[in-house]
Amino acid sequence: WTNVNDITLDLYFEDGEAGCSGKIRALSGTTKISAIFKLERKSGTSWILEKSWSQSSSTNSLSFFGTDAVVAGYTYRLSVTADVTRNGVTETVRTSIQGDY
């Protein structure tokens, strides 16, 4: 990543619910961050979209928190794809984490 210092994702499960959080910290001079966070469930070799959230920020940081119902016995993935604009140039960044419930 050229314009991003750090992306942190967290995925936890409690009482049939997934807690999803994320933070993007970009370099000074960033004027916009547009992000899509996705919660997916693994089914065989495929990933099924459970829920997605769109977030945006006009500063160099973006924070997110969301929840969704989940079913025990599956692997889940929380991912983020973000467009980070700094000095008139937009960079697309992606990362993800997985967790079992």
C-alpha positions in Angstrom: 0.0 0.0 0.0 1.3 3.4 -1.0 -1.1 5.7 0.8 -2.3 3.6 3.8 -0.4 3.1 7.0 -2.6 0.4 8.5 -5.8 -1.5 8.1 -7.2 -3.3 11.1 -10.1 -5.8 11.0 -11.7 -7.7 13.8 -14.4 -10.4 13.7 -15.9 -12.0 16.8 -18.9 -14.2 17.5 -21.3 -14.1 20.4 -24.8 -15.5 20.9 -25.5 -16.1 17.2 -24.2 -12.7 16.1 -21.0 -11.6 14.4 -19.4 -8.4 15.5 -17.4 -6.8 12.6 -15.1 -3.8 13.0 -12.4 -2.2 11.0 -10.2 0.9 10.9 -8.2 2.4 8.0 -5.4 4.8 8.7 -4.1 6.6 5.6 -1.3 9.1 5.2 -1.7 12.8 5.8 -3.1 14.5 2.8 -5.7 11.9 2.2 -9.0 13.6 1.2 -11.3 10.7 0.8 -11.7 7.0 1.8 -14.6 5.0 0.4 -14.8 1.5 1.7 -17.0 -1.6 1.4 -16.9 -4.1 4.2 -18.3 -7.6 3.5 -19.2 -10.5 5.8 -19.2 -13.8 3.9 -19.9 -17.4 4.9 -17.9 -20.3 3.5 -20.0 -23.0 1.8 -17.8 -25.8 0.3 -15.2 -24.0 -1.8 -17.3 -20.9 -2.3 -18.0 -17.8 -0.2 -21.6 -16.6 0.2 -22.2 -12.9 0.9 -24.1 -12.4 4.2 -24.0 -8.7 4.5 -22.2 -5.6 3.2 -21.7 -2.1 4.6 -20.5 1.0 2.8 -18.6 3.6 4.7 -16.8 6.8 3.7 -14.6 9.5 5.2 -13.3 12.8 4.1 -10.3 12.6 6.4 -7.3 10.2 6.6 -9.0 7.7 8.8 -12.2 5.6 8.7 -13.8 3.5 11.4 -16.5 0.9 11.0 -18.6 -1.4 13.2 -21.5 -3.6 12.2 -23.3 -6.8 13.3 -25.1 -9.6 11.6 -26.7 -12.9 12.6 -24.6 -16.0 12.0 -25.0 -19.8 12.2 -22.7 -22.0 14.2 -20.5 -24.5 12.4 -19.3 -22.2 9.6 -16.2 -20.2 8.7 -16.8 -16.6 8.1 -14.7 -13.9 6.4 -14.7 -10.2 6.9 -13.1 -8.2 4.1 -12.7 -4.6 3.1 -12.0 -3.0 -0.3 -11.3 0.7 -0.1 -10.5 3.5 -2.5 -8.1 5.9 -0.9 -7.6 9.3 -2.5 -4.5 11.3 -1.7 -3.0 14.1 -3.7 -5.5 13.5 -6.5 -4.5 9.9 -6.9 -6.8 7.0 -5.9 -5.4 3.7 -4.7 -7.5 0.6 -4.1 -6.6 -1.5 -1.1 -8.0 -4.8 0.1 -7.5 -7.2 3.0 -9.6 -9.8 4.9 -9.7 -12.0 8.0 -11.4 -15.3 8.8 -13.0 -16.8 11.8 -14.9 -20.0 12.8 -18.1 -20.0 14.7 
